[in-house]
Amino acid sequence: MRWSFTIARVAGTEVKVHVTFLLLVAYIAYEGWVMAGSVAAISYTLFFLAFFLCIVLHEFGHIAMARRFGVRTPDVILLPIGGVARLERIPDVPRQEFLIALAGPAVTLAIIVVLAVAVAVSGHPLGYAPNPVALDVPITSRLLSANAVVLLFNLIPAFPLDGGRVLRAVLARRMGLARGTRIAGGVGQLFALGLGIVGFLMPAPLILLVAFFIFLGAGSEANAVATRLAGQGLQVSHMMVKEFHTVPIHAPLQQAVDLLLAGEQREFPVVDNLGRAEGMLTRDNLIRGLSRLGPTATVAEAMTAAAPTVPPTLGFQDALERLRSSGLPALAVVDGGGTLVGLLTRDNITDLLLVRSARRN
């Protein structure tokens, strides 16, 4: 995700913080300072960070269970609305997703038990603390209440909340992953709309923000599953463009301009004298190069050097992930002998999936 950076790495999973999370921390500290001075600012901030540590532990519950089933988690990102663990794939067996979805709430429940014991030992009552930043209430009591809210909220059967993932796993077992995801996603979006209305009427900006992210998450997850299922059985060789132009690495940018204007190709593999891929010249590369260096500059000065390549036998999901992670609109397809045999583009993948979908209908 853009605008995020890594703060730690735990057992192969990067813990990332989105810049909006830092802005929220700064806002909370500022609000505390305005309301009651520096002591309140420090107290509010410490509570907020402790609460999000509990959220991270919740996410690592999902991560640990997913690892048991061979599903890696490249990263977990802290956002203002909570944490998001990005699994490399959805488990093929609904029972596995069911257990992964419940692992996070199980960790939160364990945290609640530990905090409840701590509160009881300290002699304070085990009541609900409605104000999470009340300075006269012990931080353990406030964290206990906040985690109880998180547990109950996450178990709501609204996708992509944990309860919604449990619902999707149950539905997928009976009617397949595609239909189960569509139904669970629809339930999640209906819940988000209702939550948004509540947030608008109160008014409560934070509730509106949560509703917005739930609505987007439900839709994007449903689309991702549909894409994955549509690409089952495909390899790069089925999706790549086989008729394309290349540009020599020492050619002037004007040569690439002529190719760009002569046809519909927008990305050009850059090759050396032996025809081996050396990089990728995208339309953005070309425009920036023309603006900064002029048309007589070489392609080597403007291209994306050492751009990743893909083999023609690579599966659909891995190829799509490699294309996305590269940040490029196209990747060169290179066979085992190092020969450039095709061009994998986002547009061509989209066109192929649309054709396959139309044929099914």
N, C-alpha and C positions, 0 to 999 in steps of 0.2 A: 504494500500500500504506500502511496506517495505521502510525503511529509511525515514519515515515521523514521525512527532511528533505534538501533539496538543498544540496550543498556546492560544486558546479561545474556549468557548462553547456558542453559541447563540441560544436560543429557541430550545434546544435539538439537535442542529447540531454542531458537532465539526469542528473547523477551524484548519486544519493541514498544516504544512509546510514541503515540501520535502527538503532533504538535498541539492539537486542540486539547489534549489531556493536560499538557503543561499550562496552557492558557487557563484551564479550569482551576488548576491548583493555585495559580497566581490570583485568580478572581476570588477564590475562597479565602486566601490569606488577606487580600485587600478588604473583603467584607468583614472579616473578623477584626481587623485593625480599625476600621471605621466605626464598628459597633461598640467595641470595648478595649481598644488599644492593642499593644503588642502581645500581651499574654493570651488574649483571645485569638489573635492571628496565628500564634504558634500552636495553640490547642486545637483550633479548627483544622489546621494543615496536618498535624500529626494524626488526628482522627481519620481524616480523609485518606492519608497514605496507608494507615493501618487497615482501613476498610478495603482498599484496593489490593493490599497484600492478600487479604482473604479471597478476593476475586481471582487473583493469580493462582492461588492454591486450588480454588474451584476448577479453573481451566486445566491445571495439571492433573486433576483427577481424570478428566476426559483424556488427556494426553497419555497418561500411564495405562489406562484401559485400552486405548487404541493401539498402543505399542504391543500389548499382549496379542493382538490379532494381526500384527505385522503392518499396521498403518502408521507411517511416520507423520510427524507434525513439524513442518519446517519452522513455524513461528507462532507466537501468540502476541497480539497487539492490544495495548491498553488504550481505550477510547473513553470519552466522557461518559458514555452509557454503560461501560463495563469492559470486559475482556473478550477477545475473539480468538479462539484457537483455530488455526487453518490446517485441517487435515488434508493430506495429499490426495486422498480419495475417500469416497463413501464406501463403507464395507459392503461387500456383495451379499452377505448373509444378514437378513433383518435382525436376527437375535443379537448379532454383534453390535449393530448400531443401537439397539435397545439398551445393552449393557454400557456402551460408551456414553450414551445420553444420561443415564442414571448415575454414572460415576462422579460427575461434577456435584450434583445435589448431595450425594453421599458424603463427599468431602466437606461440603458446607454444613451438613448435619453434624459431622464430627467436630467441626469448629464450634458450633453452637453448644454441644455437650461440654467441651473444654471450657468455654467462656462461662457457661452456667455454673460449673463447678467452681471456677475462680470467683464468680460473684457470690456464691453461697458461702465459700470459705471466708471471704472478706466481710461477711455479715450484712451485706446489702440485700434488699428485697429483690426477688426475681420477677419484677414487673416490666411491662413494656415501656421503653423510654421513647416517647414520640418525637422529642427534639434531639437529633443526633449531635448537636453542637452545644448542648447545655453544659456550662462549665461546672455546675454543682452536681452533676451526675458522673459517676466513675466511667472512664473510657471503656472498661470491660462491659458495663451494662449497655452502653450505647452501641458497642460493636455487636453484642448479643442481639439486640433489637434489629439492627441493620441487617445482620445475616439471616435472621428469621424472615424478614421481608424478602430478601433475595431468594431464599429457599422457596417460599410460597409463590413468588412471582414466576420463578423459573419453571415451576411445575405446571403452570397454566398450559393446557394443550394447544398452544398457538405457535406454529412454526414461524421463525427458527429458534424459539425458546426450547429449553431442554424437554419440557413437556410436549412440545410440538414434534420434536424429533422422536420421542417415544411413540407418539400417535402415528407418525410416518412409518416407523418400524413395524407397528402392529398392522397398519393398512397394507404396507408393502408385502407382508407375509401372506395376506389374503388375496390381494389384487394386483400385485406387481409394483415395482419401484416407480415407474412412470406415473401411473394413476394414483398411487399412494401419495407421491410428492405433490401432484396437482391438487388433490383434496386437502392435504395438510397445509399447503401453501395458501389455498383459498381461505381456510379457517384462520390462518395467521393474519392475512390481510384484512379479513372482516374484524378480527379482534383489534388490529391496529387502527382501523377506522373508528371503532367504538371508543378506544382509548384516546384517540385524537380529539373526538368530540368532547369527551370529559375534560381533557386538558384545555380545550378552547373555552369551555363554559366556566371553568373554575376562576380565572385562567391560571394555568400552570405551564410555563415554558418548558420545564424539564420533562413533563409528561408528554408534551407535544413532540419534543425531540426524540424520546424513546419510541413513541408511536411511529414517527417518520422512519426511524432505522428498522423497526420491525417490519413495516410495510415493504421497504426496499429489500430487506434481507430475505423475506419470504418469496418475493418475485424473482430476485436474482438467483436464489438457490434452485427454484423450480426450473428456471431457464438453463442453469448449469447442468442439471440432471437430464433435461431433455436433449441438450447438446451431446452429453456423454453417451446417452443411449442411441442417438442418431448416428454417432460415429463408431459404434461397435463393429469390430471386424475390419475397420479401415486401417491402412498403412499409409505412410507418406507417399509411396509410389502411386497410390490411388488418388491422392489429393494434389499432387504437385503440377505446376505448369511445365509442360515439356517443350514448348516453343517460346523462346525468350531470347533477348539480346544480352550480351555481356559487354563490359567496357574494359580496355586494357588499363593496367594500373598507372602507366605513364602517359596516358592519353590526356589531351587538354579537356577542360570541363565543357568547352563548346561542343565537343563530340557527343557528350552525354546529353547536352541540351537538344541537339538535333534528334537524337533517339527519343527523348521525352516528348518532343513536339510532333514527331512523325507517327506515333502510335499511342496505345493505351497503357503501355508498361510504365510503371512509376518507380520501380526499384530495380537496380541493376547489379548483378554480381560482378565484382571486380576481379580480374584474373591476371596472372603473370604471363610471361612469354610461352609457358608450357600449358597454359589453360587451366592452371590450378587456382582455386578460389583464395583470394587474399583479403577480401572484405566485402562490404556492401555499401553501395551508393544509393541512398534514398533520395526522394524528391526534396525533403527538408535539407539533407546534406548538400544537395546541388544548389538550392537557392541560397543557403548561407554561404557556400563557397563562392558563388558568383558575386554576392554582395561584398564579401570581405576581400576576396583575392582576385576576382575578375575572371573572364572566360579563358585566359591563357594559362591559368594555374592548372596543375595536374590533378587527375582524379585522386591520386594518393594523398593529396593535401586536404581533401574534403570528405573522403569516405569514412565510414565506421570501420576501423581496422580490427583485425582479429575477431570479426563477427562470428558467432557460433554457427555451426553447420549441423545438418541432420542427415542420417542415413536413410535410404529409401525404404528400409525394412522396419523403421521405427513405428510403433503403434500410435493410434490416433490421440489418446489422452496424453501420452508422454510428449508427442510432437506439439500438441496444443500448449502444454505447459512450458515447453522450451521456447516456443514462439512468444508466449506472453512474458516470460521472465527476461527475454532478450531486450524487450522494449522496442523492437524493430517491427516494421510491417511485413517483412519477408525475410526468409532465411534460404541460403543456398543448400541444395541437396547434393551430397557427395557420396559416391559409392565406396566400397572397401578399397579400391585401388587409387582413391584420391581424385577420381574423375568427376567433374561437375555434370550432373545428369538432369537437374531440374531446379525449380524455384518454388518454395512453399510460401504462399501468401495468405493473409487473412481473408481477402476477398474470394479467393478460389475455394477455400475451406467453406466459407459461408454459402457460396453458390452450390457446391456439391451437397451440402446438408439440406438445402432447400429443395434440390432435385430429388434426393432420396425421400424426403418427407412427402413431396407431391406424389411420388410413385406409390407410396404406401396408401395414400388417401384415394 
